[in-house]
Amino acid sequence: MNRHPKYTHLEVHQFKKGQSGNLQGRPKGYQTILKELGYTKPVIATMVAEIMFLNENEVWAIAKSETEPVIRKLIARAFYNAGHSGEYKDIEDFMTILFGRSVPFIPEPEKKQADNV
């Protein structure tokens, strides 16, 4: 017995028992793709650290190079753009890979001492 006869026309569109609606599975995330290509977090962290200590011209040379790996070019371009725009959101993901998530510092309120009277 159907509990909602108003929706019986939708039954033909329901998945069969044991069938999934996403036959190809969940799409791979960028970190999985990078891992498959051999770019583990330590490898990316090393690239980021190397690029961080280059001067502007060296970073730009990597960013526009035709021989550098794409991941290295992306990191260089992100750092170059961040340096010019002052907008560091572009490099936040790379910095997280290198240093981990930062926890904002929230100072504790000063404790007021009771008057000793």
VEXMILUM-722763 format. One line per field, with one value per residue (C-alpha): residue in one letter; x, y, z. Coordinates in pm, whole numbers. Each point is the difference from the previous one (the first is absolute). Example, Ala and Ser with C-alpha at 12.3 -4.5 7.8 and 13.67 -1.06 7.14 Angstrom:
BEGIN
type: c(a/s);
X: c(1230/137);
Y: c(-450/344);
Z: c(780/-66);
***
This chain:
BEGIN
type: c(m/n/r/h/p/k/y/t/h/l/e/v/h/q/f/k/k/g/q/s/g/n/l/q/g/r/p/k/g/y/q/t/i/l/k/e/l/g/y/t/k/p/v/i/a/t/m/v/a/e/i/m/f/l/n/e/n/e/v/w/a/i/a/k/s/e/t/e/p/v/i/r/k/l/i/a/r/a/f/y/n/a/g/h/s/g/e/y/k/d/i/e/d/f/m/t/i/l/f/g/r/s/v/p/f/i/p/e/p/e/k/k/q/a/d/n/v);
X: c(0/139/1/-3/-219/55/363/-48/98/353/58/134/280/112/316/-40/103/382/48/176/-81/365/133/342/45/104/237/359/113/310/203/-75/96/324/82/-52/241/257/-60/-38/-34/372/87/-238/129/355/-104/-179/297/241/-217/-59/367/50/-1/-284/176/85/-359/-136/249/-139/-360/41/237/-97/221/-100/-265/-348/-25/322/-124/-331/175/236/-287/-200/294/79/-364/-24/313/-136/-360/60/-284/131/-312/165/279/-201/-37/372/85/-238/183/331/-89/-339/-320/53/-211/-82/145/-271/143/-156/-179/193/-116/-99/120/-251/79/136/-184);
Y: c(0/339/256/296/-74/358/-92/-336/154/50/-369/-67/252/-156/-208/-374/-189/-21/266/329/328/84/-284/160/71/316/216/5/298/197/-146/-354/92/160/-309/-223/220/-34/341/-86/269/-10/44/296/144/-18/182/269/47/30/257/204/93/105/359/141/-48/-363/-73/161/-198/-325/118/69/-290/-257/-271/10/-245/152/-32/199/265/28/46/261/191/-4/141/256/120/8/214/249/20/-35/-255/-310/-216/-136/-163/-103/-363/-30/147/-246/-288/139/113/-159/179/302/59/366/143/119/164/-91/284/150/-119/282/-46/64/297/-114/225);
Z: c(0/-101/281/-239/-303/-113/-91/-173/-334/138/78/-352/67/329/17/-6/312/14/-268/62/-167/-51/-213/-52/370/172/-206/120/198/-98/285/-120/-356/119/209/-304/-194/278/158/366/267/82/-370/-33/328/-135/-320/199/233/-295/-177/317/22/-362/-116/-210/-334/74/106/-317/-213/147/-43/-372/-76/-261/149/368/129/12/379/45/-246/189/332/-147/-164/324/198/-270/-11/379/18/-251/115/374/-4/172/-45/-318/199/305/-118/-69/338/166/-169/120/353/76/97/213/304/59/317/234/309/330/173/285/336/230/352/273/223/331/239);
***
